[in-house]
Amino acid sequence: MTISLFLEYTYVSGMMFVREDGLYISDSHYLNPDYNDDVLSFRKFDLVEN
């Protein structure tokens, strides 16, 4: 099992969803330097079996 830590103030762990193509986690943390109040954005993570 591999464990990865996320960067601080990047992701909102309570805002995520799963689709057939991967896991999407919001990167709209209000302390994220790229945060935009007008955009709710997500990053896709591929789920792979080791």
PDB file of N, H, CA, C and O in Angstrom:
ATOM      1  N   MET A   1       0.839  -1.168   0.000  1.00  0.00           N
ATOM      2  CA  MET A   1       0.000   0.000   0.000  1.00  0.00           C
ATOM      3  C   MET A   1       0.890   1.239   0.000  1.00  0.00           C
ATOM      4  O   MET A   1       1.864   1.311   0.750  1.00  0.00           O
ATOM      5  N   THR A   2       0.558   2.200  -0.832  1.00  0.00           N
ATOM      6  H   THR A   2      -0.233   2.141  -1.442  1.00  0.00           H
ATOM      7  CA  THR A   2       1.282   3.462  -0.889  1.00  0.00           C
ATOM      8  C   THR A   2       0.410   4.562  -0.301  1.00  0.00           C
ATOM      9  O   THR A   2      -0.773   4.661  -0.626  1.00  0.00           O
ATOM     10  N   ILE A   3       0.984   5.378   0.551  1.00  0.00           N
ATOM     11  H   ILE A   3       1.946   5.297   0.815  1.00  0.00           H
ATOM     12  CA  ILE A   3       0.258   6.499   1.139  1.00  0.00           C
ATOM     13  C   ILE A   3       0.886   7.788   0.638  1.00  0.00           C
ATOM     14  O   ILE A   3       2.103   7.959   0.693  1.00  0.00           O
ATOM     15  N   SER A   4       0.056   8.682   0.156  1.00  0.00           N
ATOM     16  H   SER A   4      -0.933   8.543   0.112  1.00  0.00           H
ATOM     17  CA  SER A   4       0.542   9.976  -0.333  1.00  0.00           C
ATOM     18  C   SER A   4      -0.078  11.091   0.487  1.00  0.00           C
ATOM     19  O   SER A   4      -1.272  11.065   0.784  1.00  0.00           O
ATOM     20  N   LEU A   5       0.727  12.058   0.848  1.00  0.00           N
ATOM     21  H   LEU A   5       1.697  12.079   0.607  1.00  0.00           H
ATOM     22  CA  LEU A   5       0.221  13.228   1.557  1.00  0.00           C
ATOM     23  C   LEU A   5       0.005  14.349   0.560  1.00  0.00           C
ATOM     24  O   LEU A   5       0.778  14.514  -0.383  1.00  0.00           O
ATOM     25  N   PHE A   6      -1.043  15.111   0.774  1.00  0.00           N
ATOM     26  H   PHE A   6      -1.671  14.977   1.540  1.00  0.00           H
ATOM     27  CA  PHE A   6      -1.332  16.246  -0.094  1.00  0.00           C
ATOM     28  C   PHE A   6      -0.682  17.506   0.458  1.00  0.00           C
ATOM     29  O   PHE A   6      -0.444  17.623   1.660  1.00  0.00           O
ATOM     30  N   LEU A   7      -0.403  18.424  -0.416  1.00  0.00           N
ATOM     31  H   LEU A   7      -0.596  18.329  -1.392  1.00  0.00           H
ATOM     32  CA  LEU A   7       0.142  19.718  -0.001  1.00  0.00           C
ATOM     33  C   LEU A   7      -0.871  20.452   0.867  1.00  0.00           C
ATOM     34  O   LEU A   7      -2.077  20.347   0.646  1.00  0.00           O
ATOM     35  N   GLU A   8      -0.379  21.193   1.855  1.00  0.00           N
ATOM     36  H   GLU A   8       0.601  21.278   2.035  1.00  0.00           H
ATOM     37  CA  GLU A   8      -1.274  21.980   2.704  1.00  0.00           C
ATOM     38  C   GLU A   8      -1.980  23.058   1.888  1.00  0.00           C
ATOM     39  O   GLU A   8      -1.422  23.609   0.939  1.00  0.00           O
ATOM     40  N   TYR A   9      -3.210  23.344   2.279  1.00  0.00           N
ATOM     41  H   TYR A   9      -3.663  22.897   3.050  1.00  0.00           H
ATOM     42  CA  TYR A   9      -4.003  24.440   1.700  1.00  0.00           C
ATOM     43  C   TYR A   9      -4.193  24.298   0.193  1.00  0.00           C
ATOM     44  O   TYR A   9      -4.247  25.294  -0.529  1.00  0.00           O
ATOM     45  N   THR A  10      -4.293  23.069  -0.274  1.00  0.00           N
ATOM     46  H   THR A  10      -4.249  22.259   0.312  1.00  0.00           H
ATOM     47  CA  THR A  10      -4.511  22.849  -1.697  1.00  0.00           C
ATOM     48  C   THR A  10      -5.860  22.219  -1.957  1.00  0.00           C
ATOM     49  O   THR A  10      -6.613  22.690  -2.809  1.00  0.00           O
ATOM     50  N   TYR A  11      -6.179  21.149  -1.225  1.00  0.00           N
ATOM     51  H   TYR A  11      -5.568  20.766  -0.532  1.00  0.00           H
ATOM     52  CA  TYR A  11      -7.388  20.379  -1.498  1.00  0.00           C
ATOM     53  C   TYR A  11      -8.430  20.545  -0.399  1.00  0.00           C
ATOM     54  O   TYR A  11      -8.105  20.825   0.755  1.00  0.00           O
ATOM     55  N   VAL A  12      -9.689  20.366  -0.786  1.00  0.00           N
ATOM     56  H   VAL A  12      -9.953  20.138  -1.723  1.00  0.00           H
ATOM     57  CA  VAL A  12     -10.805  20.392   0.153  1.00  0.00           C
ATOM     58  C   VAL A  12     -11.299  18.950   0.268  1.00  0.00           C
ATOM     59  O   VAL A  12     -12.004  18.457  -0.612  1.00  0.00           O
ATOM     60  N   SER A  13     -10.927  18.283   1.351  1.00  0.00           N
ATOM     61  H   SER A  13     -10.354  18.683   2.067  1.00  0.00           H
ATOM     62  CA  SER A  13     -11.197  16.846   1.467  1.00  0.00           C
ATOM     63  C   SER A  13     -12.684  16.514   1.537  1.00  0.00           C
ATOM     64  O   SER A  13     -13.065  15.375   1.268  1.00  0.00           O
ATOM     65  N   GLY A  14     -13.516  17.458   1.883  1.00  0.00           N
ATOM     66  H   GLY A  14     -13.206  18.384   2.101  1.00  0.00           H
ATOM     67  CA  GLY A  14     -14.950  17.219   1.951  1.00  0.00           C
ATOM     68  C   GLY A  14     -15.662  17.390   0.629  1.00  0.00           C
ATOM     69  O   GLY A  14     -16.870  17.169   0.544  1.00  0.00           O
ATOM     70  N   MET A  15     -14.933  17.781  -0.406  1.00  0.00           N
ATOM     71  H   MET A  15     -13.952  17.960  -0.337  1.00  0.00           H
ATOM     72  CA  MET A  15     -15.539  17.997  -1.724  1.00  0.00           C
ATOM     73  C   MET A  15     -14.853  17.084  -2.730  1.00  0.00           C
ATOM     74  O   MET A  15     -13.817  17.429  -3.299  1.00  0.00           O
ATOM     75  N   MET A  16     -15.452  15.911  -2.941  1.00  0.00           N
ATOM     76  H   MET A  16     -16.293  15.632  -2.479  1.00  0.00           H
ATOM     77  CA  MET A  16     -14.890  14.964  -3.891  1.00  0.00           C
ATOM     78  C   MET A  16     -16.004  14.109  -4.463  1.00  0.00           C
ATOM     79  O   MET A  16     -17.089  14.004  -3.891  1.00  0.00           O
ATOM     80  N   PHE A  17     -15.714  13.499  -5.605  1.00  0.00           N
ATOM     81  H   PHE A  17     -14.832  13.584  -6.069  1.00  0.00           H
ATOM     82  CA  PHE A  17     -16.643  12.551  -6.196  1.00  0.00           C
ATOM     83  C   PHE A  17     -15.867  11.559  -7.039  1.00  0.00           C
ATOM     84  O   PHE A  17     -14.739  11.825  -7.454  1.00  0.00           O
ATOM     85  N   VAL A  18     -16.488  10.407  -7.289  1.00  0.00           N
ATOM     86  H   VAL A  18     -17.404  10.191  -6.952  1.00  0.00           H
ATOM     87  CA  VAL A  18     -15.860   9.334  -8.051  1.00  0.00           C
ATOM     88  C   VAL A  18     -16.632   9.135  -9.342  1.00  0.00           C
ATOM     89  O   VAL A  18     -17.862   9.093  -9.349  1.00  0.00           O
ATOM     90  N   ARG A  19     -15.890   9.014 -10.434  1.00  0.00           N
ATOM     91  H   ARG A  19     -14.891   9.049 -10.429  1.00  0.00           H
ATOM     92  CA  ARG A  19     -16.456   8.650 -11.729  1.00  0.00           C
ATOM     93  C   ARG A  19     -15.715   7.427 -12.231  1.00  0.00           C
ATOM     94  O   ARG A  19     -14.744   6.987 -11.615  1.00  0.00           O
ATOM     95  N   GLU A  20     -16.168   6.876 -13.348  1.00  0.00           N
ATOM     96  H   GLU A  20     -16.957   7.233 -13.849  1.00  0.00           H
ATOM     97  CA  GLU A  20     -15.506   5.698 -13.898  1.00  0.00           C
ATOM     98  C   GLU A  20     -14.049   5.961 -14.245  1.00  0.00           C
ATOM     99  O   GLU A  20     -13.231   5.042 -14.207  1.00  0.00           O
ATOM    100  N   ASP A  21     -13.710   7.207 -14.585  1.00  0.00           N
ATOM    101  H   ASP A  21     -14.375   7.954 -14.616  1.00  0.00           H
ATOM    102  CA  ASP A  21     -12.345   7.515 -15.017  1.00  0.00           C
ATOM    103  C   ASP A  21     -11.422   7.965 -13.887  1.00  0.00           C
ATOM    104  O   ASP A  21     -10.243   8.212 -14.141  1.00  0.00           O
ATOM    105  N   GLY A  22     -11.910   8.081 -12.645  1.00  0.00           N
ATOM    106  H   GLY A  22     -12.867   7.880 -12.439  1.00  0.00           H
ATOM    107  CA  GLY A  22     -11.028   8.449 -11.552  1.00  0.00           C
ATOM    108  C   GLY A  22     -11.729   9.137 -10.399  1.00  0.00           C
ATOM    109  O   GLY A  22     -12.951   9.284 -10.388  1.00  0.00           O
ATOM    110  N   LEU A  23     -10.936   9.551  -9.438  1.00  0.00           N
ATOM    111  H   LEU A  23      -9.943   9.432  -9.447  1.00  0.00           H
ATOM    112  CA  LEU A  23     -11.403  10.267  -8.253  1.00  0.00           C
ATOM    113  C   LEU A  23     -11.125  11.750  -8.453  1.00  0.00           C
ATOM    114  O   LEU A  23     -10.013  12.128  -8.824  1.00  0.00           O
ATOM    115  N   TYR A  24     -12.120  12.588  -8.213  1.00  0.00           N
ATOM    116  H   TYR A  24     -13.023  12.281  -7.912  1.00  0.00           H
ATOM    117  CA  TYR A  24     -11.969  14.030  -8.353  1.00  0.00           C
ATOM    118  C   TYR A  24     -12.040  14.674  -6.978  1.00  0.00           C
ATOM    119  O   TYR A  24     -12.994  14.462  -6.229  1.00  0.00           O
ATOM    120  N   ILE A  25     -11.011  15.469  -6.651  1.00  0.00           N
ATOM    121  H   ILE A  25     -10.236  15.641  -7.259  1.00  0.00           H
ATOM    122  CA  ILE A  25     -10.954  16.170  -5.372  1.00  0.00           C
ATOM    123  C   ILE A  25     -10.816  17.662  -5.675  1.00  0.00           C
ATOM    124  O   ILE A  25     -10.022  18.075  -6.520  1.00  0.00           O
ATOM    125  N   SER A  26     -11.607  18.449  -4.965  1.00  0.00           N
ATOM    126  H   SER A  26     -12.252  18.114  -4.278  1.00  0.00           H
ATOM    127  CA  SER A  26     -11.576  19.902  -5.190  1.00  0.00           C
ATOM    128  C   SER A  26     -10.232  20.483  -4.765  1.00  0.00           C
ATOM    129  O   SER A  26      -9.706  20.153  -3.702  1.00  0.00           O
ATOM    130  N   ASP A  27      -9.687  21.349  -5.609  1.00  0.00           N
ATOM    131  H   ASP A  27     -10.114  21.617  -6.472  1.00  0.00           H
ATOM    132  CA  ASP A  27      -8.463  22.084  -5.264  1.00  0.00           C
ATOM    133  C   ASP A  27      -8.789  23.561  -5.048  1.00  0.00           C
ATOM    134  O   ASP A  27      -7.959  24.435  -5.294  1.00  0.00           O
ATOM    135  N   SER A  28     -10.000  23.820  -4.588  1.00  0.00           N
ATOM    136  H   SER A  28     -10.675  23.110  -4.388  1.00  0.00           H
ATOM    137  CA  SER A  28     -10.461  25.191  -4.363  1.00  0.00           C
ATOM    138  C   SER A  28     -10.377  25.590  -2.892  1.00  0.00           C
ATOM    139  O   SER A  28     -11.286  26.236  -2.371  1.00  0.00           O
ATOM    140  N   HIS A  29      -9.299  25.210  -2.226  1.00  0.00           N
ATOM    141  H   HIS A  29      -8.561  24.684  -2.649  1.00  0.00           H
ATOM    142  CA  HIS A  29      -9.089  25.625  -0.836  1.00  0.00           C
ATOM    143  C   HIS A  29      -8.869  27.135  -0.819  1.00  0.00           C
ATOM    144  O   HIS A  29      -8.108  27.661  -1.632  1.00  0.00           O
ATOM    145  N   TYR A  30      -9.522  27.824   0.087  1.00  0.00           N
ATOM    146  H   TYR A  30     -10.140  27.397   0.747  1.00  0.00           H
ATOM    147  CA  TYR A  30      -9.462  29.285   0.103  1.00  0.00           C
ATOM    148  C   TYR A  30      -8.072  29.835   0.412  1.00  0.00           C
ATOM    149  O   TYR A  30      -7.812  31.008   0.144  1.00  0.00           O
ATOM    150  N   LEU A  31      -7.181  29.033   0.961  1.00  0.00           N
ATOM    151  H   LEU A  31      -7.392  28.080   1.179  1.00  0.00           H
ATOM    152  CA  LEU A  31      -5.808  29.481   1.203  1.00  0.00           C
ATOM    153  C   LEU A  31      -4.847  29.057   0.099  1.00  0.00           C
ATOM    154  O   LEU A  31      -3.650  29.334   0.177  1.00  0.00           O
ATOM    155  N   ASN A  32      -5.361  28.392  -0.925  1.00  0.00           N
ATOM    156  H   ASN A  32      -6.334  28.167  -0.989  1.00  0.00           H
ATOM    157  CA  ASN A  32      -4.561  28.003  -2.081  1.00  0.00           C
ATOM    158  C   ASN A  32      -4.217  29.265  -2.874  1.00  0.00           C
ATOM    159  O   ASN A  32      -5.112  30.060  -3.164  1.00  0.00           O
ATOM    160  N   PRO A  33      -2.951  29.472  -3.232  1.00  0.00           N
ATOM    161  CA  PRO A  33      -2.567  30.675  -3.982  1.00  0.00           C
ATOM    162  C   PRO A  33      -3.299  30.805  -5.325  1.00  0.00           C
ATOM    163  O   PRO A  33      -3.448  31.916  -5.834  1.00  0.00           O
ATOM    164  N   ASP A  34      -3.753  29.694  -5.900  1.00  0.00           N
ATOM    165  H   ASP A  34      -3.631  28.792  -5.487  1.00  0.00           H
ATOM    166  CA  ASP A  34      -4.470  29.726  -7.175  1.00  0.00           C
ATOM    167  C   ASP A  34      -5.985  29.815  -6.988  1.00  0.00           C
ATOM    168  O   ASP A  34      -6.731  29.705  -7.961  1.00  0.00           O
ATOM    169  N   TYR A  35      -6.445  30.012  -5.764  1.00  0.00           N
ATOM    170  H   TYR A  35      -5.839  30.101  -4.973  1.00  0.00           H
ATOM    171  CA  TYR A  35      -7.876  30.047  -5.467  1.00  0.00           C
ATOM    172  C   TYR A  35      -8.551  31.197  -6.202  1.00  0.00           C
ATOM    173  O   TYR A  35      -8.034  32.312  -6.263  1.00  0.00           O
ATOM    174  N   ASN A  36      -9.709  30.897  -6.753  1.00  0.00           N
ATOM    175  H   ASN A  36     -10.130  29.991  -6.703  1.00  0.00           H
ATOM    176  CA  ASN A  36     -10.537  31.902  -7.425  1.00  0.00           C
ATOM    177  C   ASN A  36     -11.948  31.716  -6.906  1.00  0.00           C
ATOM    178  O   ASN A  36     -12.526  30.638  -7.046  1.00  0.00           O
ATOM    179  N   ASP A  37     -12.507  32.752  -6.309  1.00  0.00           N
ATOM    180  H   ASP A  37     -12.038  33.628  -6.195  1.00  0.00           H
ATOM    181  CA  ASP A  37     -13.839  32.692  -5.713  1.00  0.00           C
ATOM    182  C   ASP A  37     -14.933  32.421  -6.756  1.00  0.00           C
ATOM    183  O   ASP A  37     -16.036  32.001  -6.405  1.00  0.00           O
ATOM    184  N   ASP A  38     -14.632  32.656  -8.015  1.00  0.00           N
ATOM    185  H   ASP A  38     -13.736  32.997  -8.300  1.00  0.00           H
ATOM    186  CA  ASP A  38     -15.620  32.470  -9.084  1.00  0.00           C
ATOM    187  C   ASP A  38     -15.567  31.082  -9.713  1.00  0.00           C
ATOM    188  O   ASP A  38     -16.404  30.758 -10.555  1.00  0.00           O
ATOM    189  N   VAL A  39     -14.592  30.252  -9.317  1.00  0.00           N
ATOM    190  H   VAL A  39     -13.912  30.515  -8.633  1.00  0.00           H
ATOM    191  CA  VAL A  39     -14.401  28.954  -9.968  1.00  0.00           C
ATOM    192  C   VAL A  39     -14.321  27.860  -8.911  1.00  0.00           C
ATOM    193  O   VAL A  39     -13.588  27.977  -7.929  1.00  0.00           O
ATOM    194  N   LEU A  40     -15.088  26.793  -9.128  1.00  0.00           N
ATOM    195  H   LEU A  40     -15.683  26.697  -9.926  1.00  0.00           H
ATOM    196  CA  LEU A  40     -14.980  25.605  -8.293  1.00  0.00           C
ATOM    197  C   LEU A  40     -14.280  24.553  -9.141  1.00  0.00           C
ATOM    198  O   LEU A  40     -14.869  24.014 -10.079  1.00  0.00           O
ATOM    199  N   SER A  41     -13.024  24.260  -8.814  1.00  0.00           N
ATOM    200  H   SER A  41     -12.545  24.698  -8.053  1.00  0.00           H
ATOM    201  CA  SER A  41     -12.253  23.355  -9.664  1.00  0.00           C
ATOM    202  C   SER A  41     -11.911  22.061  -8.929  1.00  0.00           C
ATOM    203  O   SER A  41     -11.862  22.008  -7.700  1.00  0.00           O
ATOM    204  N   PHE A  42     -11.677  21.021  -9.730  1.00  0.00           N
ATOM    205  H   PHE A  42     -11.717  21.064 -10.728  1.00  0.00           H
ATOM    206  CA  PHE A  42     -11.343  19.700  -9.218  1.00  0.00           C
ATOM    207  C   PHE A  42     -10.156  19.173  -9.994  1.00  0.00           C
ATOM    208  O   PHE A  42      -9.954  19.520 -11.158  1.00  0.00           O
ATOM    209  N   ARG A  43      -9.372  18.332  -9.340  1.00  0.00           N
ATOM    210  H   ARG A  43      -9.536  18.050  -8.394  1.00  0.00           H
ATOM    211  CA  ARG A  43      -8.283  17.617 -10.015  1.00  0.00           C
ATOM    212  C   ARG A  43      -8.617  16.138 -10.007  1.00  0.00           C
ATOM    213  O   ARG A  43      -9.142  15.604  -9.029  1.00  0.00           O
ATOM    214  N   LYS A  44      -8.301  15.487 -11.122  1.00  0.00           N
ATOM    215  H   LYS A  44      -7.875  15.921 -11.915  1.00  0.00           H
ATOM    216  CA  LYS A  44      -8.583  14.074 -11.253  1.00  0.00           C
ATOM    217  C   LYS A  44      -7.391  13.249 -10.778  1.00  0.00           C
ATOM    218  O   LYS A  44      -6.247  13.527 -11.135  1.00  0.00           O
ATOM    219  N   PHE A  45      -7.674  12.234  -9.970  1.00  0.00           N
ATOM    220  H   PHE A  45      -8.604  12.007  -9.680  1.00  0.00           H
ATOM    221  CA  PHE A  45      -6.679  11.280  -9.508  1.00  0.00           C
ATOM    222  C   PHE A  45      -7.062   9.926 -10.067  1.00  0.00           C
ATOM    223  O   PHE A  45      -8.209   9.495  -9.949  1.00  0.00           O
ATOM    224  N   ASP A  46      -6.099   9.261 -10.673  1.00  0.00           N
ATOM    225  H   ASP A  46      -5.167   9.611 -10.768  1.00  0.00           H
ATOM    226  CA  ASP A  46      -6.354   7.929 -11.191  1.00  0.00           C
ATOM    227  C   ASP A  46      -6.199   6.917 -10.054  1.00  0.00           C
ATOM    228  O   ASP A  46      -5.225   6.951  -9.302  1.00  0.00           O
ATOM    229  N   LEU A  47      -7.166   6.030  -9.946  1.00  0.00           N
ATOM    230  H   LEU A  47      -7.957   6.003 -10.557  1.00  0.00           H
ATOM    231  CA  LEU A  47      -7.107   4.980  -8.947  1.00  0.00           C
ATOM    232  C   LEU A  47      -6.470   3.752  -9.583  1.00  0.00           C
ATOM    233  O   LEU A  47      -6.997   3.193 -10.544  1.00  0.00           O
ATOM    234  N   VAL A  48      -5.330   3.341  -9.034  1.00  0.00           N
ATOM    235  H   VAL A  48      -4.902   3.795  -8.253  1.00  0.00           H
ATOM    236  CA  VAL A  48      -4.607   2.203  -9.586  1.00  0.00           C
ATOM    237  C   VAL A  48      -4.350   1.188  -8.487  1.00  0.00           C
ATOM    238  O   VAL A  48      -4.195   1.538  -7.318  1.00  0.00           O
ATOM    239  N   GLU A  49      -4.310  -0.050  -8.877  1.00  0.00           N
ATOM    240  H   GLU A  49      -4.437  -0.334  -9.827  1.00  0.00           H
ATOM    241  CA  GLU A  49      -4.007  -1.116  -7.945  1.00  0.00           C
ATOM    242  C   GLU A  49      -2.522  -1.457  -8.049  1.00  0.00           C
ATOM    243  O   GLU A  49      -2.008  -1.699  -9.141  1.00  0.00           O
ATOM    244  N   ASN A  50      -1.847  -1.472  -6.917  1.00  0.00           N
ATOM    245  H   ASN A  50      -2.265  -1.275  -6.030  1.00  0.00           H
ATOM    246  CA  ASN A  50      -0.416  -1.822  -6.892  1.00  0.00           C
ATOM    247  C   ASN A  50      -0.245  -3.307  -6.772  1.00  0.00           C
ATOM    248  O   ASN A  50       0.884  -3.797  -6.735  1.00  0.00           O
TER     249      ASN A  50
END
